[in-house]
Amino acid sequence: MAERFERHRQAWTHEELEKLKLLAKKGMALKAISKAMTRSEESIKDRAKLDGIGIAKLR
């Protein structure tokens, strides 16, 4: 069963963007970033693509 996030469609704050950049730079996987930021994986993926942030892929 998928986790539910209560932050549906909320705007990204500057602090959240900085945290996303930091976690992505550390090489964290999408699922881990999603859990740490309490946002959906789809939301994280979309925002990262919009800002040109690379997310590590699990192998």
CYANA upper distance limits for C-alpha pairs under 8 A (distance plus 0.5 A):
  5 PHE  CA     38 THR  CA      6.95
  5 PHE  CA     39 ARG  CA      6.63
  5 PHE  CA     40 SER  CA      7.11
  7 ARG  CA     38 THR  CA      8.21
  7 ARG  CA     39 ARG  CA      7.27
 12 TRP  CA     16 GLU  CA      6.71
 12 TRP  CA     17 LEU  CA      7.28
 13 THR  CA     17 LEU  CA      6.91
 14 HIS  CA     18 GLU  CA      6.81
 15 GLU  CA     19 LYS  CA      6.68
 16 GLU  CA     20 LEU  CA      6.57
 16 GLU  CA     37 MET  CA      8.19
 17 LEU  CA     21 LYS  CA      6.73
 18 GLU  CA     22 LEU  CA      6.68
 19 LYS  CA     23 LEU  CA      6.59
 20 LEU  CA     24 ALA  CA      6.52
 20 LEU  CA     33 ILE  CA      7.90
 20 LEU  CA     37 MET  CA      8.49
 20 LEU  CA     48 ALA  CA      8.37
 21 LYS  CA     25 LYS  CA      6.49
 21 LYS  CA     53 ILE  CA      7.28
 22 LEU  CA     26 LYS  CA      6.80
 23 LEU  CA     27 GLY  CA      7.13
 23 LEU  CA     28 MET  CA      6.35
 23 LEU  CA     33 ILE  CA      7.12
 24 ALA  CA     28 MET  CA      6.14
 24 ALA  CA     29 ALA  CA      8.16
 24 ALA  CA     33 ILE  CA      8.21
 24 ALA  CA     53 ILE  CA      7.74
 24 ALA  CA     54 GLY  CA      7.14
 24 ALA  CA     55 ILE  CA      5.95
 24 ALA  CA     56 ALA  CA      7.52
 25 LYS  CA     54 GLY  CA      8.49
 27 GLY  CA     55 ILE  CA      7.58
 27 GLY  CA     56 ALA  CA      6.02
 28 MET  CA     32 ALA  CA      6.80
 28 MET  CA     33 ILE  CA      6.90
 28 MET  CA     55 ILE  CA      7.87
 28 MET  CA     56 ALA  CA      6.74
 29 ALA  CA     33 ILE  CA      6.78
 29 ALA  CA     55 ILE  CA      7.14
 29 ALA  CA     56 ALA  CA      5.81
 29 ALA  CA     57 LYS  CA      6.69
 29 ALA  CA     58 LEU  CA      7.03
 30 LEU  CA     34 SER  CA      6.53
 30 LEU  CA     41 GLU  CA      6.82
 30 LEU  CA     44 ILE  CA      7.98
 30 LEU  CA     45 LYS  CA      8.00
 30 LEU  CA     55 ILE  CA      6.97
 30 LEU  CA     56 ALA  CA      7.54
 30 LEU  CA     57 LYS  CA      7.94
 31 LYS  CA     35 LYS  CA      6.80
 31 LYS  CA     41 GLU  CA      6.83
 32 ALA  CA     36 ALA  CA      6.65
 33 ILE  CA     37 MET  CA      6.55
 33 ILE  CA     41 GLU  CA      8.49
 33 ILE  CA     44 ILE  CA      8.31
 34 SER  CA     38 THR  CA      6.25
 34 SER  CA     39 ARG  CA      5.73
 34 SER  CA     40 SER  CA      6.17
 34 SER  CA     41 GLU  CA      5.82
 34 SER  CA     44 ILE  CA      7.13
 35 LYS  CA     39 ARG  CA      7.37
 35 LYS  CA     40 SER  CA      8.45
 39 ARG  CA     43 SER  CA      6.96
 39 ARG  CA     44 ILE  CA      7.28
 40 SER  CA     44 ILE  CA      6.87
 41 GLU  CA     45 LYS  CA      6.53
 42 GLU  CA     46 ASP  CA      6.55
 43 SER  CA     47 ARG  CA      6.65
 44 ILE  CA     48 ALA  CA      6.50
 45 LYS  CA     49 LYS  CA      6.66
 45 LYS  CA     55 ILE  CA      8.32
 46 ASP  CA     50 LEU  CA      6.68
 47 ARG  CA     51 ASP  CA      6.71
 48 ALA  CA     52 GLY  CA      6.31
 48 ALA  CA     53 ILE  CA      5.20
 48 ALA  CA     54 GLY  CA      7.23
 48 ALA  CA     55 ILE  CA      7.89
 49 LYS  CA     53 ILE  CA      6.59
 49 LYS  CA     54 GLY  CA      8.00
